[in-house]
Amino acid sequence: MEQAGVGWIAAIIIGGLAGWLAEMFMKSNMGLFMNIILGIVGAILANAVLGIFGVTLTGWIGYLVAGFIGACVLIAVARFAKR
């Protein structure tokens, strides 16, 4: 099984990078494991939402962009729910 044309090992690496970038951008402190989770889940959610609008992001760069966008949204939602 592959997500967005990227293998699972690459998804973990790119997801971690996307989560870390989102963590830096959103000024949160989540840790390595949560960065990976946020990046992967964020990429899946962002690709699903973007797919509704006919936008497809594939490959390493697309997965990174989708993961960053999705992770930022997830961090924002977590902050809102925390309040």
N, C-alpha and C positions, 0 to 999 in steps of 0.2 A: 504494500500500500504506500502510495506517495501523496504528498500534499503539495499542490501548486507546482508540480514538475520537479520537486526536490526530494531526495531520499530522506529517510528518517534521521540518519546521523547528521546530515547537512541541516535538516530542520532543527535539530537540537542546537547546533552551533549557531545558525542564523537566528533562531528564536532567542537564544541567550544574548546575542549581540543586539537584536532589536529591543529586547526587554531592558538591556543595560542603557541603550540610547534613550529609551522612553523614561527610564528612571532618572537619568541625568537631565533630560528636558523638563520633566514634571517635578524635579527636585524631591524625589521620594527616596526612601531607603528600604528596599525590599529584599536584597540578598540575591546570590547567584541562582539558587533553585527557583525562586519566584520570578526572577528575570526570564529564565528559560520558559517557565510555564506561561507567563504573561505574553512573551513573544510568540510562542506557538499558538496559544488560544487566540491571541489578538489577530494573528495572521489568518487563522481559520475564519473567525468572525468577520474581519474586514473583507476577506475575499468573498464571503457569502453575501455581505451587504453590497459590495461593489458589483458583484455578479448580477444582482437584481437590476442595477442601472446599466448593465451591459459593459461594464469595465472589467477587464481580465488582466491580472498581474501574474506573470509566470517567471520561473527561473529564480536565481539567487537574489537579484536586485528587487524583483517584484515581491518576493517573499519577505525580504528585509523591510521594504516600504510598507507592505500590508501589516507586518508584525509590529512595526513602530507605531503606525496609526492605531491599530487595534489595542496595543498595550497602553498607549496614552489614554484611549477611551476607557479601558478597564480601570486604570488608576484613577481617573476622574470619577467614574461611577463608584468605586470603592470609597473614595473620599466623601462623596455625597451621601452614601449610605451610612457612613460612620457618624455623620452629624446628627 
